[in-house]
Amino acid sequence: MSETLTEIMPGTGKPITITDRAAHRVLEILKNEGEGVVLRVSVSGGGCSGFQYGFTLDDTRAADDLVLEKANATVLIDSVSAMYLEGSEIDFVDDLIGSSFKIVNPNATASCGCGTSFAL
């Protein structure tokens, strides 16, 4: 089992974690990017289940961003998205159907087949 970095949202006590696999993949993606570029994970309305996860490269940090750091990899999560991700684990999977970041979200009551959208 891989070790995970845990960051607790202020006032909630519910950690958001990032696995070793996800941190390693973030570093691979960012190795050819400019200084200060990090992975941003977000939640927005849409998708076939109501909400969808977003993964983008970003070089801007907001004062209220949650910052996850592990093995020199940095992941930012805006404060609104962090509420929907409380208790979640950010992982990276590489299997027969492809490779992608995967969020295991205990708050989701349903999700689509591709795993990028969910319902609460």
C-alpha positions in Angstrom: 0.0 0.0 0.0 1.4 3.4 -0.9 1.9 6.1 1.6 -0.3 9.2 1.3 0.1 12.8 2.1 -2.7 14.1 4.3 -3.9 17.7 4.5 -6.8 18.5 6.8 -9.2 21.3 5.9 -9.4 23.9 8.6 -12.4 23.2 10.8 -13.5 19.9 9.2 -11.1 17.2 10.3 -11.6 15.4 7.1 -8.3 14.9 5.2 -7.8 15.1 1.5 -4.9 12.8 0.5 -2.7 12.3 -2.5 -1.0 9.0 -3.2 2.6 8.3 -4.1 1.5 7.3 -7.6 -0.4 10.6 -8.1 2.6 12.7 -6.8 4.9 10.8 -9.2 2.6 11.4 -12.2 2.3 15.1 -11.3 6.1 15.4 -11.4 6.2 13.7 -14.7 3.6 16.0 -16.2 5.3 19.1 -14.9 8.9 18.3 -15.7 8.7 20.3 -19.0 6.6 23.1 -17.7 7.7 26.5 -16.5 8.6 27.5 -13.0 5.7 27.7 -10.6 3.3 25.6 -12.7 1.3 23.1 -10.5 -1.7 20.7 -11.0 -5.0 22.2 -10.0 -7.9 19.9 -9.0 -11.3 21.4 -9.1 -15.0 20.5 -8.9 -17.6 22.2 -11.2 -21.2 21.7 -12.1 -21.9 19.5 -15.1 -21.0 16.0 -16.3 -23.5 13.2 -16.5 -23.9 12.9 -12.8 -24.2 16.6 -11.7 -20.6 17.5 -10.8 -17.4 16.9 -12.5 -13.7 16.8 -11.6 -11.3 19.1 -13.4 -7.5 18.7 -13.7 -5.6 21.7 -15.1 -2.1 23.1 -15.0 -2.0 26.5 -13.2 0.7 29.0 -12.3 -1.6 31.2 -10.1 -2.3 30.5 -6.4 -5.2 32.1 -4.6 -4.9 33.0 -0.9 -7.5 30.5 0.1 -6.2 27.5 -2.1 -5.6 24.3 -0.3 -2.0 23.3 -1.1 -1.1 19.6 -1.1 2.7 18.9 -1.4 4.3 15.6 -1.6 7.8 14.5 -3.0 8.2 18.0 -4.6 4.8 17.7 -6.3 2.2 20.4 -5.6 -1.5 20.1 -6.1 -3.8 23.1 -5.6 -7.5 22.9 -4.7 -9.7 26.0 -4.5 -11.7 26.4 -1.3 -15.1 25.7 -2.9 -13.9 22.5 -4.6 -12.2 21.4 -1.3 -15.6 21.3 0.4 -16.8 18.7 -2.2 -13.5 16.8 -1.8 -13.4 16.4 2.0 -12.1 13.0 2.9 -11.1 12.2 -0.7 -8.0 10.4 -2.0 -6.4 11.6 -5.3 -4.7 8.7 -7.0 -3.3 7.9 -10.4 -4.3 4.7 -12.1 -2.8 3.0 -15.2 -4.8 0.0 -16.4 -6.1 -1.7 -19.5 -8.7 1.1 -20.3 -6.1 3.9 -19.9 -4.4 6.0 -17.4 -5.8 8.9 -15.5 -6.1 10.7 -12.2 -8.8 9.1 -10.1 -10.5 10.6 -7.1 -12.0 8.3 -4.5 -14.7 10.6 -3.0 -16.6 9.3 0.1 -19.1 12.2 -0.4 -20.2 11.0 -3.8 -23.5 9.1 -3.9 -23.3 8.2 -7.6 -20.7 8.5 -10.4 -20.5 8.0 -14.1 -18.7 5.1 -15.7 -15.7 7.1 -16.7 -15.2 8.4 -13.1 -15.0 12.1 -13.9 -18.5 13.1 -12.8 -20.3 12.4 -9.6 -23.5 13.3 -7.6 -23.9 14.2 -3.9 
